[in-house]
Amino acid sequence: MTTLPEQQFRVKSDEALEEARRALLPLADEEGFEIEWQNGVLDLVFEEPRDTKFVVSPNAPVRQIWVSAMSRSYKLAWDETRQAFVLGDETLAQLLDRLTREFLKR
């Protein structure tokens, strides 16, 4: 994993959050949950199957994107080879898609 300079981290993290938001829009329309993006933080807001919120936020000091979802925390770091924030084999968009689908099946 590569440590990005702060300004580059901010640009890359904004791009990653926007990509994840766009990727989730069709699922949000289909399943009826809200996607909010303000002040650099992406929130997925669910009313069904119960009221809950996933919070996706850049953490500039450690150059990671943190996801808080279903009482767990996920920390994604920049992978220069994949040009994406990743956790294991999953990009941010893939992780959020998987977590959202798992939550909706409950």
VOGU-860086 format. One record per residue: x, y, z of N, C-alpha, C, O in turn. Coordinates in steps of 0.1 Angstrom, whole numbers, padded with zeros to 4 digits, always signed. Layout:
XYZXYZXYZXYZ;...
// end
This chain:
+0008-0012+0000+0000+0000+0000+0009+0012+0000+0020+0013+0006;+0004+0023-0007+0012+0035-0008+0006+0046+0001-0007+0047+0001;+0014+0054+0007+0009+0065+0014+0009+0077+0005+0019+0081+0000;-0003+0083+0003-0004+0094-0006-0002+0107+0002-0004+0108+0014;+0004+0117-0005+0004+0130+0001-0010+0135+0004-0020+0131-0003;-0012+0144+0014-0025+0147+0019-0034+0152+0007-0046+0148+0006;-0029+0162-0001-0038+0167-0011-0042+0157-0021-0054+0156-0025;-0033+0148-0025-0037+0137-0034-0046+0127-0027-0056+0122-0034;-0045+0125-0014-0054+0116-0007-0068+0122-0008-0078+0115-0010;-0069+0135-0006-0082+0141-0006-0089+0140-0020-0101+0137-0020;-0081+0142-0030-0087+0140-0044-0091+0126-0046-0102+0123-0051;-0082+0117-0043-0085+0102-0046-0097+0097-0037-0105+0090-0042;-0098+0102-0025-0109+0097-0016-0122+0103-0021-0132+0096-0020;-0122+0116-0025-0134+0122-0031-0139+0114-0043-0151+0111-0045;-0129+0110-0052-0132+0103-0064-0138+0089-0060-0147+0084-0066;-0132+0082-0050-0136+0069-0045-0151+0070-0040-0159+0061-0042;-0153+0080-0032-0167+0081-0026-0177+0084-0037-0188+0079-0036;-0173+0092-0047-0183+0095-0058-0185+0083-0066-0196+0080-0070;-0175+0075-0069-0176+0063-0076-0185+0053-0069-0194+0047-0075;-0183+0052-0056-0192+0043-0048-0206+0047-0047-0215+0039-0048;-0208+0061-0046-0222+0066-0046-0229+0063-0059-0240+0058-0059;-0222+0065-0071-0228+0062-0084-0231+0047-0085-0242+0044-0091;-0222+0039-0081-0224+0024-0082-0236+0020-0074-0243+0010-0078;-0239+0026-0063-0250+0022-0054-0263+0028-0057-0273+0024-0053;-0263+0038-0066-0276+0045-0069-0287+0036-0074-0298+0036-0070;-0284+0027-0084-0294+0018-0089-0300+0009-0077-0312+0006-0077;-0291+0004-0069-0296-0005-0057-0304+0004-0048-0314-0001-0042;-0300+0016-0045-0308+0025-0036-0322+0028-0042-0331+0027-0034;-0323+0030-0055-0336+0032-0061-0344+0020-0060-0356+0020-0057;-0338+0008-0062-0345-0005-0062-0350-0008-0048-0361-0013-0046;-0341-0006-0038-0344-0010-0024-0350+0001-0015-0354-0002-0004;-0349+0013-0020-0356+0024-0012-0347+0029+0000-0353+0033+0010;-0334+0030-0002-0326+0036+0009-0320+0049+0003-0319+0050-0009;-0316+0058+0012-0310+0071+0007-0295+0070+0008-0289+0064+0016;-0289+0078-0002-0275+0080-0002-0273+0095-0001-0277+0103-0009;-0266+0099+0010-0263+0113+0012-0248+0115+0012-0240+0108+0018;-0244+0126+0005-0229+0129+0005-0228+0144+0008-0232+0153+0000;-0223+0147+0020-0221+0161+0024-0208+0162+0033-0205+0153+0041;-0201+0173+0031-0189+0176+0039-0179+0164+0038-0172+0162+0048;-0178+0158+0026-0168+0148+0024-0172+0134+0030-0163+0125+0030;-0184+0133+0035-0188+0120+0042-0200+0114+0034-0209+0122+0031;-0199+0102+0031-0210+0095+0024-0218+0086+0035-0212+0078+0042;-0231+0089+0035-0240+0081+0044-0250+0073+0036-0256+0078+0026;-0252+0061+0040-0262+0052+0034-0273+0051+0045-0270+0046+0056;-0285+0056+0043-0295+0057+0053-0306+0047+0050-0313+0048+0039;-0309+0038+0059-0319+0028+0057-0330+0029+0067-0328+0033+0078;-0343+0027+0062-0354+0026+0071-0358+0011+0072-0364+0008+0082;-0356+0003+0062-0359-0011+0062-0347-0019+0059-0338-0014+0052;-0345-0031+0065-0354-0037+0074-0354-0031+0088-0363-0034+0096;-0345-0021+0091-0346-0013+0103-0338-0001+0101-0330+0000+0092;-0341+0010+0109-0334+0022+0108-0319+0020+0111-0316+0015+0122;-0311+0024+0102-0297+0023+0104-0289+0032+0094-0295+0036+0084;-0277+0034+0097-0269+0042+0088-0255+0036+0087-0249+0032+0096;-0250+0036+0074-0236+0032+0072-0229+0046+0069-0234+0055+0062;-0217+0048+0075-0210+0060+0074-0196+0057+0068-0189+0048+0072;-0193+0064+0057-0181+0063+0049-0174+0076+0050-0179+0086+0044;-0162+0076+0056-0155+0089+0057-0140+0087+0055-0134+0078+0060;-0134+0097+0048-0119+0097+0047-0113+0101+0060-0118+0109+0068;-0102+0094+0063-0094+0098+0075-0080+0102+0070-0071+0094+0069;-0079+0115+0068-0067+0121+0062-0054+0118+0070-0044+0115+0064;-0054+0119+0084-0042+0116+0091-0035+0103+0088-0023+0102+0087;-0044+0092+0086-0038+0079+0083-0040+0075+0069-0036+0064+0065;-0046+0084+0060-0047+0082+0046-0055+0069+0043-0052+0061+0034;-0066+0068+0050-0075+0056+0048-0090+0062+0047-0093+0073+0050;-0098+0053+0041-0112+0055+0041-0118+0045+0051-0116+0033+0050;-0126+0051+0060-0132+0042+0071-0147+0041+0068-0154+0050+0064;-0151+0028+0070-0165+0025+0068-0170+0020+0081-0165+0010+0087;-0181+0025+0086-0188+0020+0098-0201+0015+0094-0210+0022+0089;-0203+0002+0095-0215-0005+0090-0218-0017+0098-0209-0025+0101;-0230-0019+0102-0235-0031+0110-0226-0034+0122-0221-0045+0124;-0223-0024+0130-0215-0025+0142-0201-0029+0140-0195-0034+0149;-0196-0027+0128-0182-0030+0125-0175-0019+0118-0182-0010+0113;-0162-0019+0118-0154-0008+0112-0145-0015+0102-0139-0025+0104;-0144-0008+0090-0136-0013+0079-0127-0002+0075-0131+0010+0074;-0114-0005+0074-0104+0005+0070-0097+0002+0057-0090-0008+0056;-0100+0010+0047-0094+0008+0034-0082+0017+0031-0083+0029+0034;-0072+0011+0025-0060+0019+0022-0058+0019+0007-0064+0011+0000;-0051+0029+0003-0048+0031-0012-0039+0020-0017-0028+0018-0012;-0043+0014-0028-0035+0004-0035-0031+0010-0048-0039+0012-0057;-0018+0014-0050-0013+0020-0062-0015+0012-0074-0019+0017-0085;-0013-0001-0073-0015-0010-0084-0029-0010-0090-0031-0010-0102;-0039-0011-0081-0053-0011-0085-0059+0003-0087-0070+0004-0092;-0051+0013-0082-0056+0027-0083-0070+0028-0076-0079+0034-0081;-0070+0022-0064-0083+0022-0056-0080+0020-0041-0070+0015-0037;-0090+0024-0033-0089+0021-0019-0095+0007-0017-0106+0004-0022;-0087-0001-0011-0091-0015-0010-0090-0021+0005-0083-0015+0013;-0097-0031+0007-0096-0039+0019-0096-0054+0014-0107-0059+0009;-0085-0060+0015-0084-0074+0010-0085-0073-0005-0078-0066-0012;-0095-0080-0011-0097-0080-0025-0107-0071-0030-0110-0069-0042;-0114-0064-0021-0125-0055-0024-0122-0041-0025-0114-0035-0016;-0127-0034-0035-0126-0019-0036-0137-0014-0027-0145-0021-0022;-0136-0001-0025-0147+0006-0016-0161+0003-0022-0170-0001-0014;-0163+0005-0035-0176+0003-0041-0180-0012-0039-0192-0014-0036;-0171-0021-0041-0175-0035-0039-0178-0039-0025-0188-0046-0022;-0171-0033-0015-0173-0036-0001-0187-0030+0003-0195-0037+0009;-0190-0018-0002-0203-0012+0002-0215-0019-0005-0225-0021+0001;-0213-0024-0017-0223-0032-0024-0226-0045-0016-0237-0048-0013;-0215-0052-0012-0217-0064-0005-0224-0062+0009-0233-0069+0013;-0219-0052+0016-0224-0049+0030-0239-0045+0029-0247-0049+0037;-0242-0037+0019-0256-0032+0017-0265-0044+0014-0276-0045+0020;-0261-0053+0005-0269-0064+0002-0271-0074+0014-0281-0079+0016;-0260-0076+0021-0261-0084+0034-0271-0078+0043-0279-0085+0049;-0270-0065+0045-0279-0058+0055-0294-0059+0050-0302-0062+0058;-0296-0058+0037-0310-0058+0032-0316-0072+0033-0328-0073+0033;-0308-0082+0033-0313-0096+0034-0317-0100+0048-0324-0110+0050;-0313-0092+0058-0316-0095+0072-0331-0094+0075-0335-0096+0087;
// end
